[in-house]
Amino acid sequence: MVVGVAQFELFMPYNQSLKEKRHLLGKLKDRVLAQMKVVVSEVGHQDLWQRAQLGFAVVGADERVLDALIGRTMQAIVAMGLGEVLREERDFLHYE
């Protein structure tokens, strides 16, 4: 079993409030779930209205397949145009 974890930071320069940030992140989470069947969670920067630290995890048998899924998920997020991805990290944990 392999667990793929992705964490990324999103910069949303046009947000004017935390309320607007929450609205856009809700939209992002809903679209990713509908398109990719992946649940995204806000894992940091909850108090900053122009930045969000988000993450998601996927589980499977093959690291290459999971890496491709993470890549497609990140492409879908970028294509939404809700902000700029400043940083992305991926990690894979292997279990027997």
Secondary structure, 3 states (H helix, E strand, C coil): CEEEEEEEEEECCCCCCHHHHHHHHHHHHHHHHHHHCCCCEEEECCCCCCEEEEEEEEEECCHHHHHHHHHHHHHHHHHCCCCEEEEEEEEEEECC
